[in-house]
Amino acid sequence: MAPRLQLEKAAWRWAETVRPEEVSQEHIETAYRIWLEPCIRGVCRRNCKGNPNCLVGIGEHVWLGEIDENSFHNIDDPNCERRKKNSFVGLTNLGATCYVNTFLQVWFLNLELRQALYLCPSTCSDYMMRDGVQEEKDYEPQTICEHLQYLFALLQNSNRRYIDPSGFVKALGLDTGQQQDAQEFSKLFMSLLEDTLSKQKNPDVQNIVQRQFCGEYAYVTVCNQCGRESKLLSKFYELELNIQGHKQLTDCISEFLKEEKLEGDNRYFCENCQSKQNATRKIRLLSLPCTLNLQLMRFVFDRQTGHKKKLNTYIGFSEILDMEPYVEHKGGSYVYELSAVLIHRGVSAYSGHYIAHVKDPQSGEWYKFNDEDIEKMEGKKLQLGIEEDLGKTFKL
């Protein structure tokens, strides 16, 4: 006898001895085979007709582990490439937006910034009125903060191998067909984000940009005649380092802090002497942020041609950077670990392609982010080859 018929006969065997008025709930559940154990995945090739608890062959693999709980992102786009387990999500290049994509990935992997953005309350309502009836509506980010928050949520939770950042780019009013200066974009966006977050009530959100990225230095000028010292305090979100004539990152930092002589036509007007005097001027680092951004000035102005040009000088650097020798106020830890490197590919200052090498703060593994494509970097973590590093990010 076939297994299905055997199950059916066993389910109704009690009917031969039980009178109608004696039928119980247990008899009914036995007849409908409610108590049968579910079939084991891989044993049945299709759904078993004799076992109502057999879930094989009805599409249950979609819900039982082959994709995670966030499958709603792919319901209306079944042909979209799926993200592999424990991998990162890429970003579509909208034409010439690779510089935006690289910064977004670097900022996304700053866990403190990401968490602060998630704490921002939404300004838009979850409901809308239609014909006098309240209906739930799709979420649409309104502010720059909400666009970044939404994008980060997709980068973290989407099942797609890559997502489209059009909403974020459009909200910033960026020209997708023209590549902008990456360093200038970073400055302007951080300024905009800081201004937006400063209006938040939660202090953990309100001050996140300052806590993570803002340091302070002083321009110190000393008169050679009377010894009077004047200071001009300034905040910074990145240090712009000249690379001409240098081979190591530490040499670039030393030059940035090097003492400058003010002589001849460039003499300093001393308020104490009430006259122009020879003087010295230098930058003193007073405080450093949790995330230290170093911008290597590879794009410089060429006086002969009247245009910008790119310097392809190789700059060596370590994954550990001790900034204590360069800081005015000693005490505390100033040892930083390299967390990201922004790279410009190409020989021209007006074109090329941006990628980023970023370290996963949770696993410590390095990844290469190239728009939609993300590659785990095996072996030696940072082999730039002919790729030129444009900016580096270090974290305490």
C-alpha positions as CSV (number, residue, x, y, z in Angstrom):
1,M,0.0,0.0,0.0
2,A,1.3,3.5,-0.9
3,P,2.5,5.6,2.1
4,R,-0.2,8.2,1.5
5,L,-2.9,5.6,1.7
6,Q,-1.4,4.1,4.8
7,L,-1.4,7.5,6.5
8,E,-5.0,8.1,5.5
9,K,-6.1,4.7,6.8
10,A,-4.3,5.1,10.1
11,A,-5.8,8.5,10.6
12,W,-9.4,7.1,10.4
13,R,-8.9,3.7,12.1
14,W,-10.6,5.0,15.3
15,A,-13.9,5.4,13.4
16,E,-14.3,1.6,13.3
17,T,-14.8,1.4,17.1
18,V,-16.1,4.9,18.1
19,R,-19.7,5.8,18.1
20,P,-20.7,9.2,16.6
21,E,-21.7,10.7,20.0
22,E,-18.3,9.7,21.4
23,V,-16.2,11.6,18.8
24,S,-13.8,13.9,20.7
25,Q,-11.5,16.8,19.7
26,E,-8.6,14.4,19.8
27,H,-10.3,12.1,17.2
28,I,-10.9,15.0,14.9
29,E,-7.3,16.2,15.1
30,T,-6.1,12.6,14.5
31,A,-8.3,12.4,11.4
32,Y,-6.9,15.6,10.0
33,R,-3.3,14.4,11.0
34,I,-2.6,17.5,13.0
35,W,-0.2,15.6,15.2
36,L,2.1,14.4,12.5
37,E,5.7,15.6,12.7
38,P,6.8,18.1,10.0
39,C,8.8,16.6,7.2
40,I,12.6,17.1,7.3
41,R,13.9,19.4,4.6
42,G,15.8,17.6,1.9
43,V,13.9,14.3,2.4
44,C,10.8,15.2,0.4
45,R,11.1,16.5,-3.2
46,R,7.7,18.1,-3.1
47,N,4.9,18.7,-0.6
48,C,3.4,15.5,0.9
49,K,-0.3,15.3,0.4
50,G,-0.7,13.0,3.4
51,N,1.0,15.3,5.9
52,P,-0.5,18.8,6.4
53,N,2.7,19.7,8.3
54,C,4.9,19.1,5.3
55,L,6.1,22.5,4.1
56,V,8.4,21.3,1.4
57,G,7.6,22.5,-2.1
58,I,5.5,25.5,-1.3
59,G,8.3,28.1,-1.4
60,E,9.2,27.9,2.2
61,H,12.9,28.1,1.4
62,V,12.4,31.9,0.8
63,W,11.5,32.3,4.5
64,L,13.6,29.6,6.1
65,G,17.2,30.8,5.8
66,E,18.1,31.4,2.2
67,I,17.5,35.1,2.6
68,D,17.1,37.0,5.8
69,E,14.1,38.7,7.4
70,N,14.5,41.9,5.3
71,S,13.2,40.3,2.0
72,F,10.7,43.1,1.6
73,H,13.4,45.1,-0.2
74,N,13.4,42.6,-3.1
75,I,9.7,41.7,-3.3
76,D,9.0,44.0,-6.3
77,D,12.5,43.5,-7.8
78,P,13.1,39.7,-8.0
79,N,15.8,40.0,-10.7
80,C,18.0,42.3,-8.6
81,E,21.3,40.7,-7.6
82,R,21.2,39.5,-4.0
83,R,23.7,40.3,-1.4
84,K,25.8,37.5,-0.1
85,K,25.7,36.6,3.6
86,N,28.0,38.8,5.8
87,S,28.9,41.0,2.9
88,F,28.6,44.8,2.4
89,V,26.1,46.6,0.1
90,G,27.5,48.6,-2.8
91,L,26.3,51.9,-4.3
92,T,25.3,52.6,-7.9
93,N,27.4,55.1,-9.8
94,L,24.9,57.6,-11.2
95,G,27.4,58.8,-13.9
96,A,30.2,60.6,-12.0
97,T,29.2,60.1,-8.4
98,C,32.0,57.6,-7.4
99,Y,33.5,60.3,-5.1
100,V,30.1,60.5,-3.2
101,N,29.9,56.7,-2.9
102,T,33.4,56.4,-1.4
103,F,32.7,58.9,1.3
104,L,29.3,57.3,2.1
105,Q,31.0,53.9,2.7
106,V,33.6,55.5,4.9
107,W,31.0,57.4,6.9
108,F,28.8,54.3,7.1
109,L,31.6,52.3,8.7
110,N,32.0,55.0,11.4
111,L,29.8,53.2,13.9
112,E,29.5,56.2,16.2
113,L,28.3,58.5,13.4
114,R,25.9,55.8,12.2
115,Q,24.4,55.2,15.6
116,A,23.9,58.9,16.2
117,L,22.1,59.3,12.9
118,Y,19.8,56.4,13.8
119,L,18.7,58.3,16.9
120,C,17.4,61.3,14.8
121,P,13.6,61.4,15.0
122,S,11.7,61.5,11.7
123,T,10.0,64.8,10.7
124,C,7.5,63.2,8.4
125,S,4.2,61.6,9.2
126,D,3.6,57.8,8.7
127,Y,0.0,58.5,7.6
128,M,-1.8,60.5,4.9
129,M,-5.5,61.5,4.4
130,R,-7.3,60.2,1.3
131,D,-11.0,60.9,0.9
132,G,-11.3,61.6,4.6
133,V,-9.7,58.2,5.5
134,Q,-6.3,58.0,7.2
135,E,-3.9,55.7,5.3
136,E,-0.4,54.5,5.9
137,K,2.1,56.0,3.4
138,D,5.5,55.0,2.2
139,Y,8.5,56.6,4.0
140,E,10.0,59.5,2.1
141,P,13.1,61.3,3.7
142,Q,12.7,65.0,3.9
143,T,15.9,66.4,5.4
144,I,19.6,65.7,4.5
145,C,19.9,63.9,7.9
146,E,16.9,61.7,7.0
147,H,18.3,60.9,3.6
148,L,21.6,59.8,5.1
149,Q,19.8,57.9,7.8
150,Y,17.7,56.1,5.3
151,L,20.7,55.3,3.1
152,F,22.6,53.9,6.1
153,A,19.7,51.7,7.0
154,L,19.6,50.3,3.5
155,L,23.4,49.7,3.5
156,Q,23.0,47.8,6.7
157,N,19.8,45.8,6.1
158,S,19.1,45.5,2.3
159,N,19.3,42.1,0.6
160,R,20.5,43.7,-2.6
161,R,24.1,43.5,-3.7
162,Y,23.9,47.3,-4.3
163,I,21.4,50.1,-3.9
164,D,20.6,53.3,-5.7
165,P,21.7,56.6,-3.8
166,S,19.7,58.8,-6.2
167,G,17.5,60.3,-3.4
168,F,20.5,61.4,-1.4
169,V,22.3,62.8,-4.4
170,K,19.2,64.6,-5.6
171,A,18.6,66.1,-2.1
172,L,22.1,67.6,-2.2
173,G,21.5,69.0,-5.7
174,L,24.7,67.4,-7.1
175,D,25.3,67.1,-10.9
176,T,25.5,63.4,-11.6
177,G,27.3,64.0,-14.9
178,Q,30.2,66.0,-13.6
179,Q,32.8,64.8,-11.1
180,Q,33.3,67.3,-8.2
181,D,36.3,67.8,-6.0
182,A,36.1,65.0,-3.5
183,Q,37.8,67.0,-0.7
184,E,35.6,70.0,-1.2
185,F,32.5,67.8,-1.2
186,S,33.6,66.3,2.1
187,K,34.1,69.7,3.7
188,L,30.8,71.1,2.5
189,F,28.8,68.1,3.4
190,M,30.3,67.8,6.9
191,S,29.5,71.5,7.4
192,L,25.9,70.9,6.2
193,L,25.5,67.8,8.4
194,E,26.8,69.6,11.5
195,D,24.4,72.5,11.0
196,T,21.5,70.1,10.5
197,L,22.3,68.0,13.5
198,S,22.9,71.0,15.7
199,K,19.1,71.6,15.7
200,Q,18.5,68.2,17.4
201,K,17.6,68.1,21.1
202,N,19.5,64.9,21.9
203,P,23.1,66.0,22.8
204,D,24.5,62.7,21.6
205,V,23.1,63.5,18.1
206,Q,23.6,67.3,18.3
207,N,27.4,67.1,18.8
208,I,28.4,63.9,17.0
209,V,30.2,65.7,14.2
210,Q,32.3,67.8,16.6
211,R,33.0,64.8,18.8
212,Q,34.1,62.6,16.0
213,F,35.8,64.9,13.5
214,C,36.6,68.3,15.1
215,G,40.0,69.2,16.5
216,E,41.6,72.6,17.3
217,Y,44.9,74.2,16.5
218,A,46.4,77.7,16.9
219,Y,48.4,79.9,14.6
220,V,51.1,81.1,16.9
221,T,53.2,84.2,15.9
222,V,56.2,85.3,17.9
223,C,57.9,88.7,17.5
224,N,61.7,88.4,17.2
225,Q,62.1,91.9,18.7
226,C,60.1,91.7,21.9
227,G,59.2,88.1,22.1
228,R,55.4,88.8,22.2
229,E,53.4,85.8,21.3
230,S,49.9,86.0,19.6
231,K,47.5,83.2,19.0
232,L,44.7,82.7,16.6
233,L,42.6,79.7,17.5
234,S,40.9,77.7,14.7
235,K,38.8,74.5,14.5
236,F,39.6,71.9,11.9
237,Y,37.9,68.8,10.5
238,E,40.8,67.6,8.4
239,L,44.5,68.4,8.1
240,E,45.6,69.4,4.6
241,L,49.2,68.0,4.0
242,N,51.6,69.0,1.3
243,I,53.3,66.0,-0.2
244,Q,55.8,67.6,-2.5
245,G,59.3,66.6,-1.7
246,H,58.2,64.0,0.9
247,K,58.1,60.2,1.0
248,Q,56.5,59.5,4.3
249,L,53.3,60.6,5.9
250,T,55.1,61.7,9.1
251,D,57.3,64.0,7.0
252,C,54.1,65.7,5.6
253,I,52.8,66.2,9.2
254,S,56.1,67.7,10.3
255,E,56.1,70.2,7.5
256,F,52.5,71.2,8.3
257,L,53.7,72.1,11.8
258,K,57.1,73.6,10.7
259,E,58.0,77.0,11.8
260,E,57.8,79.7,9.2
261,K,60.0,82.9,9.1
262,L,58.3,86.2,8.5
263,E,60.9,88.5,7.0
264,G,61.3,91.3,4.4
265,D,58.1,92.2,2.7
266,N,56.4,89.5,4.7
267,R,57.2,91.0,8.2
268,Y,54.7,90.8,11.0
269,F,53.1,93.9,12.5
270,C,53.7,93.6,16.3
271,E,51.1,95.4,18.4
272,N,53.5,95.6,21.2
273,C,56.3,97.2,19.2
274,Q,53.8,99.1,17.0
275,S,55.9,98.4,14.0
276,K,56.6,95.6,11.5
277,Q,59.1,93.2,12.8
278,N,60.8,89.9,11.8
279,A,58.8,87.0,13.4
280,T,58.2,83.3,13.3
281,R,54.8,81.6,12.8
282,K,53.8,78.0,13.2
283,I,50.8,75.8,13.9
284,R,50.3,74.2,17.3
285,L,47.9,71.2,17.6
286,L,45.9,71.8,20.7
287,S,43.4,68.9,20.5
288,L,42.7,66.0,18.2
289,P,39.3,64.4,17.3
290,C,38.4,60.7,17.7
291,T,38.5,60.4,13.9
292,L,41.5,62.2,12.3
293,N,41.2,63.0,8.6
294,L,44.4,63.7,6.7
295,Q,44.1,65.1,3.2
296,L,47.1,64.6,0.9
297,M,47.3,67.6,-1.4
298,R,47.7,65.6,-4.7
299,F,45.9,68.2,-6.8
300,V,47.9,71.5,-7.0
301,F,47.8,74.6,-9.2
302,D,50.3,74.7,-12.0
303,R,51.4,78.3,-12.6
304,Q,52.8,77.5,-16.0
305,T,49.6,76.0,-17.5
306,G,47.1,77.8,-15.3
307,H,45.4,74.6,-14.4
308,K,45.3,72.0,-11.7
309,K,47.6,69.0,-12.0
310,K,47.9,65.8,-10.1
311,L,51.1,64.8,-8.1
312,N,51.8,61.0,-8.4
313,T,54.3,61.1,-5.6
314,Y,54.4,57.8,-3.5
315,I,53.7,58.4,0.2
316,G,54.5,55.7,2.6
317,F,52.4,55.3,5.8
318,S,51.9,52.9,8.7
319,E,48.6,51.5,10.0
320,I,49.5,53.0,13.4
321,L,50.0,56.7,13.7
322,D,51.3,58.2,17.0
323,M,50.4,61.9,17.1
324,E,51.6,62.6,20.6
325,P,54.9,64.2,19.4
326,Y,52.9,66.7,17.4
327,V,50.4,67.7,20.1
328,E,50.9,70.8,22.3
329,H,49.2,69.4,25.4
330,K,50.6,66.0,26.5
331,G,48.6,63.4,28.4
332,G,46.0,61.0,27.1
333,S,46.3,58.7,24.1
334,Y,47.0,60.0,20.7
335,V,47.8,56.7,19.0
336,Y,45.5,56.2,16.0
337,E,44.8,53.2,13.8
338,L,44.3,53.5,10.1
339,S,40.6,52.9,9.3
340,A,40.2,54.1,5.7
341,V,42.1,55.3,2.6
342,L,40.4,57.2,-0.2
343,I,42.0,56.6,-3.6
344,H,41.9,58.5,-6.9
345,R,42.7,56.5,-10.0
346,G,43.8,58.4,-13.1
347,V,46.5,60.9,-14.2
348,S,44.3,64.0,-14.5
349,A,43.1,66.3,-11.8
350,Y,39.8,66.8,-13.7
351,S,38.8,63.2,-14.3
352,G,39.4,59.7,-13.0
353,H,37.7,57.3,-10.6
354,Y,37.5,57.2,-6.8
355,I,37.5,54.0,-4.7
356,A,38.0,53.4,-1.0
357,H,39.9,50.9,1.2
358,V,38.0,50.7,4.4
359,K,38.5,48.5,7.5
360,D,35.4,46.8,9.0
361,P,35.5,48.0,12.6
362,Q,33.9,44.8,13.9
363,S,36.0,42.2,12.1
364,G,39.1,44.2,11.5
365,E,39.2,43.0,7.8
366,W,39.9,45.4,5.0
367,Y,37.6,45.8,2.0
368,K,37.8,47.6,-1.3
369,F,34.7,49.7,-2.1
370,N,34.3,50.4,-5.8
371,D,30.8,51.6,-6.4
372,E,28.6,48.4,-6.8
373,D,31.6,46.1,-6.4
374,I,33.0,45.3,-2.9
375,E,36.0,43.0,-2.6
376,K,37.6,41.6,0.6
377,M,41.3,42.4,0.6
378,E,43.3,39.3,1.2
379,G,46.9,39.0,2.3
380,K,48.7,42.3,2.8
381,K,45.9,44.7,3.6
382,L,47.0,47.8,1.7
383,Q,48.8,47.3,-1.6
384,L,48.0,50.5,-3.5
385,G,50.2,49.7,-6.5
386,I,49.7,52.5,-9.0
387,E,46.7,53.8,-7.2
388,E,47.3,57.1,-5.4
389,D,46.0,57.7,-1.9
390,L,44.2,61.0,-1.6
391,G,43.0,61.0,1.9
392,K,43.4,58.8,5.0
393,T,41.2,58.4,8.1
394,F,42.6,57.3,11.4
395,K,40.6,56.5,14.6
396,L,41.7,56.4,18.2
